Structure formats: structure tokens, C-alpha cells
Amino acid sequence: MIQERAFRVFRQEGMDRVNARSVARELGCSTQPIFSYFSGMNELKSDIEERAYTQFTKAIRPALAQENVLLACCCGYIDFAREEPKLFRYLFIESGRGSKGFAGDDALPAELFEKTASFYNLSQDKARTLCLTAAAYVHGLATVMVTDAIRLDVEDAKEKTAALILREVQALR
């Protein structure tokens, strides 16, 4: 129950607001029970970070079953940013934690490259280039949307992403 309430604080207010007092307030108790279950706030925050990444994985995983897996993953990434802005900020913008995210070569699943190569009739190398280009683009779109740097409608962002992917495929052929 402590983890769930701490995760709720994180989702609503961000990781910087997760502390013993805010979690205790959410639980309706003193801070003592928190430290009975966890050796410190770092342990609890580590658990919260894993939960956040699990939420992201659950949001993106269904896209891997789609025919146009690259576009589906990009749209899933945009949707995750819109639906879970605090989680998105923490995982992919703040403190360099984006290494686990969609925009890093090592973090992109091999099946994404394989399915993209097959769908667009590209070599593996060209599919990798396409995926990385699309990932960088969609990360930028999602970031400006979450930070309110640019007011961009979600459907417009998805249309722009689809258009970019088609242009890149044509350039790679």
C-alpha cells in the first residue's frame, strides 16, 4: 500500500514531491510506517522508478503487435506523454534517465527494427536508421507537448509523425 500511495504522489506531483511527509499524508499516518518497510526514501523512489518504467512498457508493448509497428510505437509514445506527463518527464527528460527510453538505440527492441524492415521493405540497416530518426523526432514532439513549449494537438503530432516516416522511407529507398 505504501508503494501505491507513493506512486500516486509521483503521478500527480512528480518525483521531487515524493518524500516521507507527502507519502504519509497520502496514507493518513505518520512517517514511521514508511521507514518500517523501507530503509530510506531512496529505496522507495527506486521502486517508484521501476513502476514508472513498467507503466511505460505496458503502454508501448501492444504497439509491437501492430502491422506498422514503428508508427504504432511512435503514437504510443505520444499517448504516454499526454496521459502520464509526470512519468514521461521523469523517465525521458529529467536527470538523463532517458537511457531506458524509446529514443536510445540499445533501448529499442530488435523486433522493432525487424518488423519495420519487413513492413517498409528496407534493409535492417535502413530500418534501424528510420527507427532512430522517428524516435528522435517523436521524442522531441512529446517533450515539447509535455513541457508546453509548443501547443500541439495529439492527433496533429501523430499525423506529422506519419508524414515524417513516409518521407524518410522514400529518402532511404
Beta strands, then each sheet from edge to edge (+ up, - down):
end
